[in-house]
Every structure is written in structure tokens, then in C-alpha cells.
Amino acid sequence: RAYPHPPTTLSEMKNAVESGLIIVAGGLHPGQSTNGTAALITEKVKASEFLNATDVNGIYDSDPKKNKNATKLFDLSYDYVINNDLKIMDTSSISLAKENNIPVLVFSILENSSLKNIVDGKGNFTLIQ
């Protein structure tokens, strides 16, 4: 059910989307973050959501790896993320999602079955909208 390889250009991305297969992509341009690439692709293909897989199960008020008392934040506005300089995504990525009204779900790829849960609308994540 997956596209045979990560697309390397936006035109190839268009073909991959039209194939109806699941797409996994990395960076397209040197110097651009993977989140920046994903936000650009999300906009271009008019995706309904931006899934941001990371090594933590959402966004916290401080680094949960350094602060065992960090509080998880579940539902945030784009402006809150931008204005509080939360480092889960670069500002250009979150701004592009905001401009296109694309919800961002931040979740841990390390949790068992987390991707399936996220795709099914369940699971442990932070929603940015």
C-alpha cells in the first residue's frame, strides 16, 4: 500500500499522491527542514492533516526528557505555538499550516501502534489548529 520510494521533487510528489498509495517523504531541498518540506507538501496536495511523528507523545510546557514534571499540552492554537517559540516545529512550518488551516497532530512514533491510532483519530497526541 506504500509508494515504492520517497519522492524527491514536488512533481514526483504529485504523481505519488495521485497513485493513492501511502507516501513517506524526506527533505526535498538542501537546508529546508523535514517539517518545512512536509508542510509544503501538505499544502500542495491539499491534505486534511499534517502528522508530525517525533520521539515524544506531544508538546509539553518544557522538555519532558529534562523535566519529569513537564505538563503535556493537548490542544493548541497555531499562534500559541508561534508566540511561545515552541521548538517542536520551525516557525515557517507551523505558519504554513496556519495559512492553509491544516491541523497538525504531534505524536510519538515510538509508541506501540501510535501511527495507526493517529490515523484512526485515537491515540496520544497534541493537536495544533
NORLINDA-V514707 format. One record per run of one state. SS is the DSSP state (@ for helix, = for strand, . for the rest). FROM is the first residue (numbers start at 1). LEN is the number of residues. Records with the same first field share a line. If there is no record, write none. Layout:
# NORLINDA-V514707
SS = FROM-LEN ; FROM-LEN
This chain:
# NORLINDA-V514707
. = 1-1 ; 3-7 ; 20-2 ; 23-11 ; 45-4 ; 55-4 ; 61-11 ; 74-1 ; 77-1 ; 84-7 ; 100-3 ; 109-5 ; 120-5 ; 129-1
= = 2-1 ; 22-1 ; 49-6 ; 59-2 ; 72-2 ; 75-2 ; 103-6 ; 125-4
@ = 10-10 ; 34-11 ; 78-6 ; 91-9 ; 114-6
